[in-house]
Amino acid sequence: MAQGDVKLIVQGDDFGMCHAVNVGTAQAFREGILTQASTMAACPWFTEAAALAREYAIPLGVHQTLTCEWDFLRWRPLTDGPSLVGDDGTFHRTVADAKASVTHDDAVRELSAQVSKFAAEGLTIDYLDVHMGLSAPDAYEQISKATGKPFIYGPEESQRFASIEILSNRDAAVKKTWVLDYIAGLTPGVHLLVTHCAAAHPELAAMHRPGSETYRWAEEYRRSDQEIVLDPDVRHAIESRGIELVPLRDAFTD
């Protein structure tokens, strides 16, 4: 990488979670600044996400999933490991609950099945990451070694980035100002900006009880992220600095 080069990966998480996320993520890639999508194979709308990824050649990672945080949108593991689920047979709601319950062997079997589901759809995997947090750290590293794909939040891989930031969990009123300041301050190197995009569909509000712990993640954060990645002022700020928008697969090639 030449001195002064700035590369920016803009990632959309939770692709495959629901239809609104799928539609928003595809639009953000086609019309906005999104460069790759982290995709959830265990979720009910994964098949649609896979079709969109093939249609638009969206670079993909496996959003390794051992939790499900929503009140009314619940999903189950692809495997039958008893430690993976709560009383209702779906994934645990929090990372803390998953950490306390999930065994290493059950995690490895489940995450391997999620990778295999990508292969069954004919999809190329560029990287691995994780949904919500590190529920089974040793399992993620084992899957990375088995697949030969980088786990971007691993102790070595994460050090390759000049910065890793999350756009999403900021008030909508200040989000644009924050991202423009962020772009202005990017230093030479590869930067990762994580977003959670979704189209403005009623489906988002139906995932949660009003006022629940996750309600802002269901709709507010996603709709405002969608607006940011499609905003022409944000694209202009990136282009005016000569920042290169890239997926991970092209980020460390120099």
C-alpha positions in Angstrom: 0.0 0.0 0.0 1.4 3.3 -1.0 2.0 6.1 1.5 -1.2 8.2 1.8 -3.5 5.5 0.5 -6.8 5.2 2.5 -9.1 2.2 1.9 -12.5 1.9 3.4 -14.6 -1.2 3.8 -18.2 -0.5 4.5 -19.9 -3.6 5.8 -23.6 -4.4 6.1 -24.3 -6.8 8.9 -27.3 -9.2 9.4 -27.9 -9.9 5.7 -30.4 -12.8 5.6 -32.1 -11.9 8.9 -35.3 -10.6 7.4 -36.7 -9.2 4.1 -36.3 -5.6 5.1 -32.6 -6.1 5.8 -32.1 -8.0 2.5 -33.8 -5.3 0.4 -31.9 -2.5 2.2 -28.6 -4.2 2.0 -28.9 -4.9 -1.7 -29.9 -1.3 -2.4 -27.0 0.0 -0.2 -24.6 -2.1 -2.3 -26.0 -1.2 -5.6 -26.7 2.5 -5.0 -24.7 3.4 -2.0 -21.2 2.9 -0.4 -21.7 -0.6 1.0 -18.8 -2.9 -0.2 -19.7 -6.2 1.5 -22.3 -8.0 3.5 -22.1 -10.3 6.6 -24.7 -12.9 6.1 -26.6 -15.1 8.5 -27.1 -18.7 7.3 -29.3 -19.8 10.2 -31.9 -17.1 9.6 -35.2 -17.5 7.8 -34.5 -15.1 4.9 -31.0 -16.5 4.1 -32.2 -18.0 0.8 -33.4 -14.6 -0.5 -30.1 -13.0 0.6 -28.2 -15.7 -1.3 -30.2 -15.0 -4.4 -29.6 -11.2 -4.1 -25.9 -11.9 -3.6 -25.6 -13.9 -6.7 -27.7 -11.4 -8.7 -25.6 -8.4 -7.7 -22.2 -10.1 -7.0 -22.2 -8.9 -3.4 -19.0 -9.9 -1.6 -20.0 -12.0 1.5 -18.8 -13.0 4.8 -20.3 -15.5 7.3 -22.0 -13.7 10.1 -21.4 -16.6 12.6 -24.6 -16.8 14.6 -25.1 -18.3 18.1 -27.6 -15.8 19.4 -31.0 -14.3 18.5 -31.9 -11.1 20.3 -35.5 -10.4 19.1 -38.8 -10.8 20.9 -40.9 -12.0 18.0 -38.4 -12.9 15.2 -36.8 -16.1 16.5 -34.5 -18.5 14.7 -33.1 -22.0 15.5 -29.7 -23.5 15.0 -29.1 -25.6 11.9 -27.8 -28.4 14.2 -29.2 -30.1 17.2 -26.6 -29.2 19.9 -28.6 -28.9 23.2 -26.4 -26.2 24.6 -27.2 -23.9 21.7 -30.8 -23.2 22.6 -33.0 -21.9 25.4 -36.3 -23.3 26.6 -38.1 -22.4 23.4 -35.7 -24.3 21.2 -34.2 -21.1 19.6 -30.8 -19.5 20.1 -30.0 -17.7 23.3 -31.0 -14.0 23.5 -27.7 -12.5 24.8 -24.0 -13.2 24.4 -23.8 -13.6 28.1 -26.4 -16.4 28.1 -24.7 -18.1 25.1 -21.3 -17.9 26.8 -22.7 -19.5 29.9 -24.4 -22.4 28.0 -22.8 -23.1 24.6 -20.2 -25.9 24.5 -17.2 -25.7 22.2 -18.2 -28.9 20.3 -21.8 -27.7 19.8 -20.5 -24.3 18.6 -18.0 -25.9 16.1 -20.7 -28.2 14.7 -23.2 -25.3 14.3 -20.7 -22.8 12.8 -19.5 -25.5 10.4 -23.1 -26.2 9.3 -23.5 -22.4 8.7 -20.5 -22.4 6.4 -21.7 -25.5 4.6 -25.0 -23.8 3.9 -23.2 -21.0 2.0 -21.5 -23.7 -0.1 -24.8 -25.3 -0.9 -26.0 -22.0 -2.3 -22.9 -21.8 -4.5 -21.6 -18.7 -2.6 -18.0 -17.6 -2.2 -17.0 -16.8 1.4 -14.5 -13.9 1.8 -14.3 -13.7 5.6 -15.9 -14.7 8.9 -17.2 -12.4 11.6 -19.7 -12.8 14.4 -23.3 -11.7 15.4 -23.6 -9.6 18.5 -20.4 -10.7 20.2 -17.9 -13.5 21.0 -20.1 -16.2 22.4 -17.5 -19.0 21.7 -14.1 -17.5 21.0 -12.1 -20.7 20.5 -14.8 -22.0 18.1 -14.4 -19.0 15.8 -10.7 -19.5 15.5 -11.2 -23.2 14.8 -13.6 -22.5 12.0 -11.2 -19.9 10.6 -8.4 -22.4 10.4 -10.7 -25.1 9.0 -12.0 -22.9 6.2 -8.8 -20.9 5.5 -10.9 -17.7 5.8 -10.0 -14.8 8.0 -12.0 -14.1 11.2 -11.9 -10.4 11.1 -12.3 -9.9 14.9 -9.6 -12.4 15.7 -6.6 -11.1 17.7 -4.3 -11.2 14.7 -6.6 -10.3 11.9 -8.1 -7.3 13.6 -4.7 -5.8 14.0 -4.4 -5.4 10.2 -7.0 -2.6 10.2 -6.1 1.0 10.9 -9.5 1.2 12.6 -12.8 -0.7 13.1 -15.9 1.4 13.9 -19.6 0.8 14.1 -21.9 3.4 12.6 -25.2 2.1 13.9 -25.7 2.7 17.6 -25.7 6.5 17.4 -28.7 8.8 17.4 -30.1 9.5 14.0 -29.8 13.2 14.4 -26.0 13.1 14.8 -25.2 10.2 12.6 -24.4 12.2 9.5 -22.2 14.6 11.3 -20.3 11.8 12.9 -19.7 9.9 9.7 -18.5 13.0 7.8 -16.0 13.7 10.7 -15.0 10.1 10.6 -14.3 10.2 6.9 -12.3 13.5 7.2 -10.1 11.9 9.9 -9.3 8.6 8.2 -5.5 7.9 8.1 -3.5 5.8 5.6 -4.4 2.2 5.9 -7.5 -0.1 5.7 -10.5 1.0 7.8 -13.7 -1.0 8.5 -17.0 0.7 9.1 -19.8 -1.6 10.2 -23.4 -0.8 9.4 -26.8 -2.4 9.8 -28.9 -1.4 6.8 -32.6 -2.1 6.2 -35.4 -0.7 4.0 -38.2 1.1 5.7 -40.6 -1.8 6.0 -43.2 -2.4 8.8 -41.5 -5.8 9.4 -38.8 -4.0 11.4 -41.1 -2.7 14.0 -42.8 -6.1 14.3 -39.6 -7.8 15.6 -39.7 -6.4 19.1 -41.9 -5.2 21.9 -42.0 -1.4 22.1 -39.5 -0.2 24.7 -37.6 -3.5 24.9 -33.8 -3.6 25.2 -33.2 -4.2 21.5 -35.9 -1.9 20.1 -33.5 0.8 18.7 -31.5 -1.9 16.9 -34.7 -3.3 15.2 -35.7 -0.2 13.3 -34.2 3.2 14.3 -30.5 2.3 13.9 -31.1 0.4 10.6 -33.2 3.0 8.9 -30.8 5.8 9.7 -27.8 3.6 8.6 -29.6 3.1 5.3 -30.0 6.8 4.8 -26.3 7.4 5.6 -24.9 4.8 3.1 -27.2 6.2 0.4 -26.5 9.9 1.2 -24.7 11.7 -1.8 -22.9 14.0 0.6 -21.3 11.0 2.3 -20.2 9.6 -1.1 -18.9 13.0 -2.1 -16.8 13.3 1.1 -15.2 9.9 0.4 -14.5 10.7 -3.2 -13.1 14.2 -2.5 -10.5 12.6 -0.2 -9.6 10.0 -2.8 -10.6 7.2 -0.4 -11.0 3.8 -2.1 -14.1 1.9 -1.3 -13.2 -1.8 -1.3 -14.4 -5.2 0.0 -12.1 -7.1 2.3 -11.0 -9.3 -0.6 -9.4 -6.3 -2.3 -8.2 -4.4 0.8 -4.8 -5.9 1.5 -3.6 -6.7 -2.0 -0.8 -4.1 -2.3 
